[in-house]
Amino acid sequence: MQPAKRAMAYNYAFPDRPPLAAHMPEGAPQWVAGTWLIGACYKNPNPLYGAYPHGYLERVHSMFPDAKQVLHVFSGGLTVFHAREAAWPNLPRDADGVRQLGDRDATLVDLKGPEDGRFPTWQGDIMDMPAEWAGRFDLILADPPYSTEDAEHYGTPMVNRGKIIARLRDVAAKGGNLVWLDQCWPMHRKNQWRTWAHIGLVRSTNHRMRLVSMFEAV
Ligand SMILES: C[S@@+](CC[C@H](N)C(=O)[O-])C[C@H]1O[C@@H](n2cnc3c(N)ncnc32)[C@H](O)[C@@H]1O
């Protein structure tokens, strides 16, 4: 799916929100830009400091209806149940109410585990992800600590964005996508990742602003 089509999928799913804009220059790569204003939600089921704002995952997934193998890195308090529900809300359920995922699934990676309020399906450092995951994921979502001070809240060292983003390329399928939420556009190698979207994420007044950068695996 081309970036402009992904923007249209979002605009269709959230018709009462300001649309994403797609730039489609002839003979050049497409570009998507916009703003997501997500109000504060005090009933977010994920209580972790720095949790994804309520509704963020639904917005992202509306742009990736074709995603099959989804990897969440820095997954924090997200559960695999919520990751699946956000990614595939329209798939049928069986008689027991279990969502029929077929060949789709979500993998969650975090350094910390349930004793610290994190619920990864694979616990460990992103830099140590299993070698057999090479080329496996067609959609990766990343939400790193944004600063040394934030990392202290999680009880983890601050990450090296450049090393992480290069490591994520190893586990991405060619043509797969990375959605990186941060306070900056992370440094990356252009022969690994091509940026195709910048979306400002605003929660409400007096909250820090964030940037959603979307990349395609080259
Ligand atoms: C901003 S929080 C993510 C919050 C998550 N989006 C949520 O909705 O709960 C950052 C997470 O990154 C994890 N983390 C930090 N360094 C890591 C590393 N090197 N490998 C894996 N996870 C790491 C922390 O344990 C923390 O849970």
The ligand as a Tripos MOL2 file, in Angstrom:
@<TRIPOS>MOLECULE
LIG
   27    29     1     0     0
SMALL
NO_CHARGES

@<TRIPOS>ATOM
      1 C1          7.7470    4.8410   26.9240 C.3       1 LIG1
      2 S1          7.6980    3.2610   27.7360 S.3       1 LIG1
      3 C2          6.6340    2.3940   26.6770 C.3       1 LIG1
      4 C3          5.2200    2.5050   27.0910 C.3       1 LIG1
      5 C4          4.2880    1.7180   26.2000 C.3       1 LIG1
      6 N1          4.1110    2.3840   24.9200 N.3       1 LIG1
      7 C5          2.9270    1.5570   26.8440 C.2       1 LIG1
      8 O1          1.9070    1.8870   26.2160 O.co2     1 LIG1
      9 O2          2.8900    1.0880   27.9900 O.co2     1 LIG1
     10 C6          9.3060    2.6120   27.3830 C.3       1 LIG1
     11 C7          9.5080    1.1370   27.7110 C.3       1 LIG1
     12 O3         10.7600    0.7510   27.1440 O.3       1 LIG1
     13 C8         11.3160   -0.2840   27.9200 C.3       1 LIG1
     14 N2         12.7480   -0.3970   27.5550 N.ar      1 LIG1
     15 C9         13.7200    0.5210   27.7850 C.ar      1 LIG1
     16 N3         14.8880    0.1150   27.2580 N.ar      1 LIG1
     17 C10        14.6430   -1.0730   26.6310 C.ar      1 LIG1
     18 C11        15.4300   -1.9740   25.8710 C.ar      1 LIG1
     19 N4         16.7340   -1.7250   25.6430 N.pl3     1 LIG1
     20 N5         14.8610   -3.0800   25.3670 N.ar      1 LIG1
     21 C12        13.5490   -3.3450   25.6060 C.ar      1 LIG1
     22 N6         12.7360   -2.5190   26.3050 N.ar      1 LIG1
     23 C13        13.2680   -1.3900   26.8180 C.ar      1 LIG1
     24 C14        11.0180    0.1430   29.3370 C.3       1 LIG1
     25 O4         11.0340   -0.9580   30.2310 O.3       1 LIG1
     26 C15         9.6130    0.7630   29.1780 C.3       1 LIG1
     27 O5          8.6150   -0.1910   29.4900 O.3       1 LIG1
@<TRIPOS>BOND
     1     1     2 1
     2     2     3 1
     3     2    10 1
     4     3     4 1
     5     4     5 1
     6     5     6 1
     7     5     7 1
     8     7     8 2
     9     7     9 1
    10    10    11 1
    11    11    12 1
    12    11    26 1
    13    12    13 1
    14    13    14 1
    15    13    24 1
    16    14    15 ar
    17    14    23 ar
    18    15    16 ar
    19    16    17 ar
    20    17    18 ar
    21    17    23 ar
    22    18    19 1
    23    18    20 ar
    24    20    21 ar
    25    21    22 ar
    26    22    23 ar
    27    24    25 1
    28    24    26 1
    29    26    27 1
@<TRIPOS>SUBSTRUCTURE
     1 LIG1         1 GROUP 0 **** ****
